[in-house]
Amino acid sequence: MSSDHRAYVYSTVLMGSPIVLKLFEHDENLASRVFRLIKRYEDMLTVNRPHSEVMDINDAAGRHPVPVSQPVFELIKRARAVSLPDGSCFNFAIGPLVKRWKIGFNGRSVPPANELRDLLALTNPHDVVLNERARSVFLPRTGMEIDLGAIAKGYIADVIRDFLHGHAIHDALINLGGNVQTLGAPRNGGQGAWAIGLKTPFSHMDALIGIISVTDKSVVTSGVYERYFKRNGRYYHHILDPATGYPLDNELLSVTIVSDDAIDGDIHTTLMYGMGVEKGLAYLSGMPHIEAIFVTRDRRVIFSSPRQFTFTLLDQSYRIA
């Protein structure tokens, strides 16, 4: 914990990422409760955990439905809904592919094409059966696996925001490994907004394309530079195309979503990455509460409609289009 201009910063490591909580009053007990809450939801929602409800569902694939808690059921229901539209790049049933690629983990490799075809057959979100009355989830085919990694951090960030509001904390920041949820505005230094850095892809840790300034908003970024490996001169990143099983290949290096709720940020970074700039801009034109910042391979920074944030360009090798 450290203090700076009446701001107190508490940190730990959870969900495989550094977690940072910034408060404007010294309260180690509250910070500990926040971190315990994150851990509780991590244990419920993460794969490869012995007490995870998601792992219970996956372990029972092809055998029987699994009753789950109300929060887990509602989150799975939301993930299924955004996975079902034709062409959606969001697919919560993509677990078998994620597990096979192992991008960001030991043992990563490029799967043979025939193996990917077999795994793709196990990733149809329409096959997942939800029973509202029993509050159960059933994966009807052995080998199916759901993966909430593309939505869990956003959900947890919103839970923490609501928890802090419930404790009369209205100015704070929670950073879940790059998934940032801000409450109100900072009190220090006379700043009127939180300054969130937009990282320069494939550069050193502190290199920034620019600064996104927001108040009381979520800022979620997904980029190809976050987890990847290189084989035979080609980069393979963690954002998989559910139609092909291979990493998505388009003009984008990253997508940032600015929204009220972090869960919308998680969902729409994935959706926008799949759509690309042109279709993404058209899609968001009817959603003024969700805004995007696209960073392209040809070093353009493109905004969908910058009304809820301001952006300061720092890296002059990029240009605002």
VENWOMO-V454593 format. One line per field, one symbol per residue. ss: DSSP state (a for helix, b for strand, c for the rest). burial: I if it has 24 or more other ideal C-beta (glycine too) atoms within 12 Angstrom, else O. Layout:
ss = ???
burial = ???
//
This chain:
ss = cbbbccbbbbbbbbccbbbbbbbccccaaaaaaaaaaaaaaaaaacccccccaaaaaaaccccccbbccaaaaaaaaaaaaaaaccccccccccaaaaaaacccccccccccaaaaaaaaccccaaabbbbccccbbbbccccccccccccaaaaaaaaaaaaaaacccccbbbbbccbbbbbccccccccccbbbbbbccccccccbbbbbbbcccbbbbbbccccbbbbccbbbbccbccccccbccccbbbbbbbbccaaaaaaaaaaaaaaaaaaaaaaacccccbbbbbbbcccbbbbccccccbbbbcccccbbc
burial = OOOOOOIIIIIIOIIOIOIIIIIIOOOOOIIOOIIOIIIIIIIIIIIOIOOIIIIIIIIIIOOOIIOIIOIIIOIIIIIIOIIOOOOIIIIIIIIIIIIIIOIOOOOOOOIOOOOIOOIIOIIIIOIIIIOOOOOIIIIOIOIIIIIIIIIIIIIIIIIIIOIIOOOOIOIIIIIIIIIIIIIIIIIOOOOOIIIIIIIIIOOOOOOIIIIIIIIIIIIIIIIIIIIIOOOOOOIIIIIIIIOOIIIIOIIIIIIIIIIIIIIIIIIIIIIIIIIIIOOIOOIIOOIOOIIIIIIIOOIOIIIIOIOIIIIOIOIOOIOOO
//
